[in-house]
Amino acid sequence: LVSKKSLLRLILVSGKTQDFTFSPNDSATDIARHVFENWPAGWEEESVSSPSILRLIFQGRFLHGNVTLGALKLPPGRTTVMHLVARETLPEPNSHGQRNREKTTESSCCLLL
């Protein structure tokens, strides 16, 4: 059985992009680790100290670490765009903390897709 590969175009806060290929079984944590270990040459200024702070945003939502690409039901053979941000913690799923959200520059510039 040949699994369908997912092509991801990751966008940094700075606007720089890079394409990566992953399998449907890869989780958000797997993707962050792969990107960290294969950091693109043009992204030196945005480099981070650990893969654990890399977060993916898809359709305006932060992906939690155990979410796989297969669970997102991405269209096969198409490039899917996601944002990649450095962030220590994820917002609580049901938090209504608008004030906190406005203070973080990472999320305010990247939630509009």
DSSP file (Angstrom, degrees, kcal/mol; ACC not computed):
  #  RESIDUE AA STRUCTURE BP1 BP2  ACC     N-H-->O    O-->H-N    N-H-->O    O-->H-N    TCO  KAPPA ALPHA  PHI   PSI    X-CA   Y-CA   Z-CA
    1    1 A L              0   0    0      0, 0.0     2,-0.6     0, 0.0     0, 0.0   0.000 360.0 360.0 360.0 123.6    0.0    0.0    0.0
    2    2 A V        -     0   0    0      0, 0.0     2,-0.2     0, 0.0     0, 0.0  -0.822 360.0-140.4 -94.4 122.8    1.5    3.3   -1.0
    3    3 A S        -     0   0    0     -2,-0.6     2,-0.3     1,-0.1     0, 0.0  -0.580  20.6-112.2 -82.9 145.9    0.5    6.1    1.3
    4    4 A K        -     0   0    0     -2,-0.2     2,-0.2     1,-0.0    -1,-0.1  -0.589  30.5-134.8 -75.1 131.8   -0.3    9.5   -0.1
    5    5 A K        -     0   0    0     -2,-0.3    72,-0.8    18,-0.2     2,-0.5  -0.612  10.4-138.0 -85.9 148.7    2.3   12.1    0.7
    6    6 A S  E     -A   22   0A   0     16,-3.9    16,-2.9    -2,-0.2     2,-0.6  -0.929   8.2-147.5-108.1 128.8    1.2   15.6    1.9
    7    7 A L  E     -Ab  21  79A   0     71,-0.8    73,-3.0    -2,-0.5     2,-0.4  -0.853  18.2-167.8 -95.7 120.1    3.0   18.6    0.6
    8    8 A L  E     -Ab  20  80A   0     12,-3.2    12,-3.0    -2,-0.6     2,-0.7  -0.907  14.9-158.7-110.6 134.6    3.2   21.4    3.2
    9    9 A R  E     -Ab  19  81A   0     71,-2.9    73,-2.4    -2,-0.4     2,-0.4  -0.950  18.8-157.3-107.0 111.8    4.2   24.9    2.5
   10   10 A L  E     -Ab  18  82A   0      8,-2.8     8,-1.5    -2,-0.7     2,-0.5  -0.762   3.7-159.5 -95.4 133.5    5.2   26.4    5.8
   11   11 A I  E     -Ab  17  83A   0     71,-2.3    73,-2.9    -2,-0.4     6,-0.2  -0.943   5.5-148.4-115.1 128.6    5.2   30.2    6.3
   12   12 A L    >   -     0   0    0      4,-2.8     3,-1.8    -2,-0.5    73,-0.1  -0.436  33.4-104.1 -85.4 166.2    7.1   32.0    8.9
   13   13 A V  T 3  S+     0   0    0     71,-0.5    -1,-0.1     1,-0.3    72,-0.1   0.849 123.5  59.5 -55.5 -35.1    6.1   35.2   10.7
   14   14 A S  T 3  S-     0   0    0      1,-0.1    -1,-0.3     2,-0.1     3,-0.1   0.623 120.6-110.3 -70.9 -12.6    8.6   37.0    8.5
   15   15 A G  S <  S+     0   0    0     -3,-1.8    -2,-0.1     1,-0.4     2,-0.1   0.320  72.0 139.6  98.5  -7.8    6.8   35.7    5.4
   16   16 A K        -     0   0    0     -5,-0.1    -4,-2.8    26,-0.0    -1,-0.4  -0.438  34.7-160.0 -69.1 144.3    9.5   33.3    4.3
   17   17 A T  E     -A   11   0A   0     -6,-0.2     2,-0.3    -2,-0.1    -6,-0.2  -0.880  16.6-179.6-126.6 158.4    8.2   30.0    3.0
   18   18 A Q  E     -A   10   0A   0     -8,-1.5    -8,-2.8    -2,-0.3     2,-0.4  -0.960  22.2-131.8-153.5 139.5    9.6   26.5    2.5
   19   19 A D  E     +A    9   0A   0     -2,-0.3     2,-0.3   -10,-0.2   -10,-0.2  -0.764  26.0 177.6 -95.1 139.8    7.9   23.3    1.1
   20   20 A F  E     -A    8   0A   0    -12,-3.0   -12,-3.2    -2,-0.4     2,-0.5  -0.950  21.6-136.1-134.7 154.6    8.2   20.0    2.9
   21   21 A T  E     +A    7   0A   0     -2,-0.3     2,-0.3   -14,-0.2   -14,-0.2  -0.958  29.0 168.4-115.4 131.9    6.7   16.5    2.2
   22   22 A F  E     -A    6   0A   0    -16,-2.9   -16,-3.9    -2,-0.5    -2,-0.0  -0.888  31.4-114.2-135.2 164.7    5.2   14.4    5.0
   23   23 A S    >   -     0   0    0     -2,-0.3     3,-1.8   -18,-0.2    46,-0.4  -0.631  33.3-109.8 -96.0 160.9    3.1   11.3    5.3
   24   24 A P  T 3  S+     0   0    0      0, 0.0    46,-2.8     0, 0.0    47,-0.4   0.734 117.4  61.0 -61.3 -21.5   -0.4   11.3    6.7
   25   25 A N  T 3  S+     0   0    0     44,-0.2     2,-0.2    43,-0.1    -3,-0.0   0.601  79.7 107.3 -81.9  -9.9    0.9    9.5    9.8
   26   26 A D    <   -     0   0    0     -3,-1.8    43,-2.1    42,-0.1    44,-0.2  -0.496  60.3-148.7 -72.2 134.2    3.2   12.4   10.7
   27   27 A S  B  >  -E   68   0B   0     41,-0.2     4,-2.5    -2,-0.2    41,-0.2  -0.461  30.3-101.0 -95.0 171.1    2.0   14.4   13.7
   28   28 A A  H  > S+     0   0    0     39,-1.7     4,-2.4    36,-0.5    37,-0.2   0.877 126.4  52.3 -58.2 -37.5    2.5   18.1   14.4
   29   29 A T  H  > S+     0   0    0     36,-2.2     4,-2.3     2,-0.2    -1,-0.2   0.914 108.3  50.1 -64.8 -42.8    5.3   17.2   16.8
   30   30 A D  H  > S+     0   0    0     35,-0.4     4,-2.5     2,-0.2    -2,-0.2   0.908 111.5  49.0 -60.6 -42.3    6.9   15.0   14.0
   31   31 A I  H  X S+     0   0    0     -4,-2.5     4,-2.7     2,-0.2     5,-0.2   0.930 110.5  49.6 -64.8 -46.2    6.7   17.9   11.6
   32   32 A A  H  X S+     0   0    0     -4,-2.4     4,-2.4     1,-0.2    -1,-0.2   0.911 112.6  48.1 -59.4 -42.7    8.2   20.4   14.1
   33   33 A R  H  X S+     0   0    0     -4,-2.3     4,-2.5     2,-0.2    -1,-0.2   0.924 112.1  48.9 -64.5 -44.2   11.1   18.0   14.8
   34   34 A H  H  X S+     0   0    0     -4,-2.5     4,-1.4     2,-0.2    -2,-0.2   0.924 112.9  46.8 -62.1 -45.1   11.8   17.4   11.1
   35   35 A V  H  < S+     0   0    0     -4,-2.7     3,-0.2     1,-0.2    -1,-0.2   0.919 112.4  50.5 -63.9 -42.8   11.8   21.1   10.3
   36   36 A F  H >< S+     0   0    0     -4,-2.4     3,-0.9    -5,-0.2    -1,-0.2   0.913 113.7  44.7 -60.3 -43.0   14.0   21.9   13.3
   37   37 A E  H 3< S+     0   0    0     -4,-2.5    -1,-0.2     1,-0.3    -2,-0.2   0.688 122.5  37.7 -76.4 -18.0   16.5   19.2   12.2
   38   38 A N  T 3< S+     0   0    0     -4,-1.4    -1,-0.3    -3,-0.2    -2,-0.2  -0.296  82.7 178.4-125.1  46.0   16.4   20.3    8.5
   39   39 A W    <   -     0   0    0     -3,-0.9    -3,-0.1     1,-0.1     5,-0.1  -0.282  35.2-110.2 -57.6 124.7   16.2   24.0    9.1
   40   40 A P    >   -     0   0    0      0, 0.0     3,-1.7     0, 0.0    -1,-0.1  -0.194  19.2-120.3 -61.6 148.9   16.1   25.7    5.6
   41   41 A A  G >  S+     0   0    0      1,-0.3     3,-0.7     2,-0.1    -2,-0.1   0.825 110.1  52.1 -59.6 -36.1   19.2   27.7    4.6
   42   42 A G  G 3  S+     0   0    0      1,-0.2     3,-0.3     2,-0.1    -1,-0.3   0.448  96.4  70.7 -82.7   2.1   17.3   31.0    4.2
   43   43 A W  G X   +     0   0    0     -3,-1.7     3,-1.3     1,-0.2     4,-0.3   0.149  55.7 119.3-104.8  19.0   15.8   30.9    7.6
   44   44 A E  G X  S+     0   0    0     -3,-0.7     3,-1.6     1,-0.3    -1,-0.2   0.877  73.2  55.5 -55.0 -41.4   18.9   31.5    9.8
   45   45 A E  G 3  S+     0   0    0     -3,-0.3    -1,-0.3     1,-0.3    -2,-0.1   0.775 110.5  45.8 -64.5 -25.3   17.4   34.7   11.3
   46   46 A E  G <  S+     0   0    0     -3,-1.3    -1,-0.3     2,-0.0    -2,-0.2   0.310  82.4 138.0 -99.2   8.4   14.3   32.8   12.5
   47   47 A S    <   -     0   0    0     -3,-1.6     2,-0.3    -4,-0.3    -3,-0.0  -0.176  38.6-150.6 -60.7 149.6   16.2   29.8   14.0
   48   48 A V        -     0   0    0    -12,-0.1    -1,-0.1     1,-0.1    -2,-0.0  -0.760  18.8-126.9-119.2 164.2   14.9   28.5   17.3
   49   49 A S  S    S+     0   0    0     -2,-0.3    -1,-0.1     1,-0.2    -2,-0.0   0.685  89.8  19.0 -85.7 -18.5   16.7   26.7   20.1
   50   50 A S    >   -     0   0    0      1,-0.1     3,-1.1     0, 0.0     4,-0.2  -0.997  62.6-132.6-153.4 144.0   14.3   23.7   20.4
   51   51 A P  G >  S+     0   0    0      0, 0.0     3,-1.5     0, 0.0    -1,-0.1   0.726  98.9  77.3 -68.5 -18.2   11.7   21.9   18.2
   52   52 A S  G 3  S+     0   0    0      1,-0.3   -19,-0.1   -19,-0.1   -20,-0.0   0.685  91.8  51.1 -69.6 -15.4    9.3   21.9   21.2
   53   53 A I  G <  S+     0   0    0     -3,-1.1    34,-3.6   -21,-0.1     2,-0.5   0.475  84.1 104.8 -98.8  -0.6    8.5   25.6   20.7
   54   54 A L  E <   -C   86   0A   0     -3,-1.5     2,-0.4    32,-0.2    32,-0.2  -0.677  52.2-173.0 -80.2 127.8    7.6   25.3   17.0
   55   55 A R  E     -C   85   0A   0     30,-3.3    30,-2.6    -2,-0.5     2,-0.4  -0.947  15.6-141.6-123.9 142.3    3.9   25.4   16.5
   56   56 A L  E     -C   84   0A   0      7,-0.5     7,-2.7    -2,-0.4     2,-0.5  -0.836   9.1-159.7-101.4 139.4    1.8   24.9   13.4
   57   57 A I  E     +CD  83  62A   0     26,-2.5    26,-2.3    -2,-0.4     2,-0.4  -0.984  11.7 179.4-118.0 126.5   -1.3   26.9   12.6
   58   58 A F  E >  S- D   0  61A   0      3,-2.7     3,-1.6    -2,-0.5    24,-0.1  -0.993  70.6 -13.0-129.9 124.6   -3.8   25.5   10.1
   59   59 A Q  T 3  S-     0   0    0     -2,-0.4    -1,-0.1    22,-0.4     3,-0.1   0.877 130.5 -51.5  52.0  42.6   -7.0   27.3    9.1
   60   60 A G  T 3  S+     0   0    0     50,-0.2     2,-0.4     1,-0.2    -1,-0.3   0.495 117.9 104.6  80.7   3.5   -6.5   29.7   12.0
   61   61 A R  E <  S-D   58   0A   0     -3,-1.6    -3,-2.7     0, 0.0     2,-0.3  -0.935  71.4-119.8-121.9 142.4   -6.1   27.1   14.7
   62   62 A F  E     -D   57   0A   0     -2,-0.4     2,-0.5    -5,-0.2    -5,-0.2  -0.589  30.4-132.1 -71.6 135.5   -3.0   25.9   16.5
   63   63 A L        -     0   0    0     -7,-2.7    -7,-0.5    -2,-0.3     2,-0.1  -0.798  17.2-131.2 -90.6 127.4   -2.4   22.2   15.9
   64   64 A H    >   -     0   0    0     -2,-0.5     3,-2.1     1,-0.1   -36,-0.5  -0.461  29.5-103.2 -75.5 154.5   -1.7   20.2   19.1
   65   65 A G  T 3  S+     0   0    0      1,-0.3   -36,-2.2   -37,-0.2   -35,-0.4   0.712 115.7  50.8 -53.8 -32.1    1.3   17.9   19.0
   66   66 A N  T 3  S+     0   0    0    -39,-0.2     2,-0.4   -38,-0.2    -1,-0.3   0.469  80.0 112.8 -91.2   0.6   -0.5   14.6   18.5
   67   67 A V    <   -     0   0    0     -3,-2.1   -39,-1.7   -40,-0.0     2,-0.2  -0.586  57.0-149.6 -74.0 126.0   -2.7   15.7   15.6
   68   68 A T  B  >  -E   27   0B   0     -2,-0.4     4,-0.8   -41,-0.2   -41,-0.2  -0.577  22.1-119.7 -93.6 160.0   -1.7   13.9   12.4
   69   69 A L  T >4>S+     0   0    0    -43,-2.1     5,-0.8   -46,-0.4     3,-0.8   0.867 114.9  59.4 -63.3 -35.5   -1.9   15.2    8.9
   70   70 A G  G >45S+     0   0    0    -46,-2.8     3,-1.3     1,-0.2    -1,-0.2   0.872  99.4  56.5 -60.3 -36.8   -4.3   12.3    8.1
   71   71 A A  G 345S+     0   0    0    -47,-0.4    -1,-0.2     1,-0.3    -2,-0.2   0.752 100.9  58.3 -67.3 -23.2   -6.7   13.5   10.8
   72   72 A L  G <<5S-     0   0    0     -4,-0.8    -1,-0.3    -3,-0.8    -2,-0.2   0.573 102.0-136.1 -82.0  -8.7   -6.9   16.9    9.0
   73   73 A K  T < 5 -     0   0    0     -3,-1.3    -3,-0.1    -4,-0.4    -2,-0.1   0.933  29.5-168.7  51.6  52.7   -8.1   15.2    5.8
   74   74 A L      < -     0   0    0     -5,-0.8    -1,-0.1     1,-0.1     6,-0.0  -0.438  31.1 -99.0 -69.6 143.9   -5.8   17.3    3.6
   75   75 A P    >   -     0   0    0      0, 0.0     3,-1.3     0, 0.0    -1,-0.1  -0.493  43.9-118.1 -65.8 125.8   -6.5   17.0   -0.1
   76   76 A P  T 3  S+     0   0    0      0, 0.0   -70,-0.1     0, 0.0     3,-0.1  -0.318  92.8  17.2 -65.7 145.0   -4.0   14.5   -1.6
   77   77 A G  T 3  S+     0   0    0    -72,-0.8     2,-0.3     1,-0.2   -71,-0.1   0.514 104.0 107.1  75.7   3.9   -1.7   15.8   -4.2
   78   78 A R  S <  S-     0   0    0     -3,-1.3   -71,-0.8   -71,-0.0     2,-0.5  -0.834  74.3-113.3-113.8 152.6   -2.2   19.4   -3.3
   79   79 A T  E     -b    7   0A   0     -2,-0.3     2,-0.5   -73,-0.1   -71,-0.2  -0.737  29.5-155.7 -83.5 127.3    0.0   21.8   -1.4
   80   80 A T  E     -b    8   0A   0    -73,-3.0   -71,-2.9    -2,-0.5     2,-0.5  -0.904   8.0-140.9-105.5 130.7   -1.4   22.8    2.0
   81   81 A V  E     +b    9   0A   0     -2,-0.5   -22,-0.4   -73,-0.2     2,-0.3  -0.777  26.2 169.1 -94.6 130.3   -0.3   26.0    3.6
   82   82 A M  E     -b   10   0A   0    -73,-2.4   -71,-2.3    -2,-0.5     2,-0.3  -0.967  30.2-123.8-133.7 152.7    0.4   26.2    7.3
   83   83 A H  E     -bC  11  57A   0    -26,-2.3   -26,-2.5    -2,-0.3     2,-0.5  -0.760  17.9-153.3 -94.4 144.3    2.0   28.9    9.5
   84   84 A L  E     + C   0  56A   0    -73,-2.9   -71,-0.5    -2,-0.3     2,-0.3  -0.975  21.4 170.6-119.9 119.1    5.0   28.0   11.6
   85   85 A V  E     - C   0  55A   0    -30,-2.6   -30,-3.3    -2,-0.5     2,-0.6  -0.909  34.8-122.4-127.9 154.9    5.5   30.1   14.7
   86   86 A A  E     + C   0  54A   0     -2,-0.3     2,-0.3   -32,-0.2   -32,-0.2  -0.874  47.1 151.8 -96.1 119.9    7.8   29.9   17.8
   87   87 A R        -     0   0    0    -34,-3.6    -2,-0.1    -2,-0.6     3,-0.0  -0.971  42.1-146.6-153.5 131.6    5.7   29.8   20.9
   88   88 A E  S    S+     0   0    0     -2,-0.3     2,-0.3     1,-0.1    -1,-0.1   0.923  83.7  18.3 -66.3 -45.4    6.3   28.3   24.3
   89   89 A T  S    S-     0   0    0    -36,-0.1    -1,-0.1   -34,-0.0   -34,-0.0  -0.895  72.4-123.8-130.2 155.9    2.7   27.3   25.1
   90   90 A L        -     0   0    0     -2,-0.3     2,-0.1     1,-0.1   -26,-0.0  -0.705  37.0-105.0 -92.2 149.0   -0.5   26.8   23.2
   91   91 A P        -     0   0    0      0, 0.0    -1,-0.1     0, 0.0   -29,-0.1  -0.402  45.9 -94.1 -66.5 151.4   -3.7   28.8   24.1
   92   92 A E    >   -     0   0    0      1,-0.1     3,-1.7     2,-0.1     0, 0.0  -0.435  34.7-120.9 -64.8 141.1   -6.3   26.8   26.0
   93   93 A P  T 3  S+     0   0    0      0, 0.0    -1,-0.1     0, 0.0     0, 0.0   0.848 109.3  30.0 -55.2 -37.7   -8.8   25.4   23.5
   94   94 A N  T 3  S+     0   0    0      2,-0.0     2,-0.1     0, 0.0    -2,-0.1   0.121  87.8 135.6-109.9  21.6  -11.8   27.2   25.2
   95   95 A S    <   -     0   0    0     -3,-1.7     0, 0.0     1,-0.1     0, 0.0  -0.436  39.7-163.7 -73.5 142.8  -10.0   30.2   26.5
   96   96 A H        +     0   0    0     -2,-0.1     2,-2.3     1,-0.0     3,-0.3  -0.025  42.5 137.1-108.6  28.8  -11.7   33.5   26.0
   97   97 A G     >  +     0   0    0      1,-0.2     4,-2.0     2,-0.1     5,-0.2  -0.426  12.4 157.2 -79.9  69.4   -8.6   35.5   26.8
   98   98 A Q  H  > S+     0   0    0     -2,-2.3     4,-2.1     1,-0.2    -1,-0.2   0.888  72.4  57.3 -59.9 -38.3   -8.8   38.1   24.1
   99   99 A R  H  > S+     0   0    0     -3,-0.3     4,-1.0     1,-0.2    -1,-0.2   0.928 108.0  46.1 -60.0 -45.5   -6.5   40.4   26.1
  100  100 A N  H >> S+     0   0    0      1,-0.2     4,-0.8     2,-0.2     3,-0.6   0.899 110.3  54.3 -63.8 -39.3   -3.8   37.8   26.2
  101  101 A R  H >< S+     0   0    0     -4,-2.0     3,-0.8     1,-0.2     7,-0.3   0.879 103.7  54.9 -64.8 -37.6   -4.1   37.0   22.6
  102  102 A E  H 3< S+     0   0    0     -4,-2.1    -1,-0.2     1,-0.2    -2,-0.2   0.775 102.0  58.9 -68.6 -24.3   -3.7   40.7   21.5
  103  103 A K  H << S+     0   0    0     -4,-1.0     2,-0.6    -3,-0.6    -1,-0.2   0.723  88.0  83.3 -77.8 -20.8   -0.4   41.0   23.4
  104  104 A T    <X  -     0   0    0     -3,-0.8     4,-1.6    -4,-0.8     3,-0.1  -0.738  60.9-162.3 -92.0 121.2    1.4   38.2   21.5
  105  105 A T  H  > S+     0   0    0     -2,-0.6     4,-1.3     1,-0.2    -1,-0.2   0.817  84.5  64.4 -69.8 -29.0    2.8   39.4   18.2
  106  106 A E  H  4 S+     0   0    0      1,-0.2     4,-0.5     2,-0.2    -1,-0.2   0.941 108.9  36.1 -61.6 -46.6    3.1   35.8   16.8
  107  107 A S  H >> S+     0   0    0      1,-0.2     4,-1.3     2,-0.2     3,-0.9   0.869 110.1  60.0 -79.1 -34.2   -0.6   35.1   16.7
  108  108 A S  H 3< S+     0   0    0     -4,-1.6    -1,-0.2    -7,-0.3    -2,-0.2   0.817 110.6  42.0 -66.2 -27.3   -1.9   38.5   15.8
  109  109 A C  T 3< S+     0   0    0     -4,-1.3    -1,-0.3    -3,-0.2    -2,-0.2   0.574 120.2  40.0 -93.1  -6.6    0.0   38.5   12.5
  110  110 A C  T <4 S+     0   0    0     -3,-0.9   -50,-0.2    -4,-0.5    -2,-0.2   0.481  85.9  83.5-124.6  -1.0   -0.6   35.0   11.5
  111  111 A L  S  < S+     0   0    0     -4,-1.3     2,-0.7   -52,-0.1    -1,-0.1   0.677  72.8  85.8 -82.8 -13.3   -4.2   33.9   12.2
  112  112 A L              0   0    0     -4,-0.2   -52,-0.0     1,-0.2   -53,-0.0  -0.771 360.0 360.0 -88.1 118.7   -5.6   35.4    9.1
  113  113 A L              0   0    0     -2,-0.7    -1,-0.2   -55,-0.0   -32,-0.1   0.420 360.0 360.0-108.1 360.0   -5.3   32.9    6.3
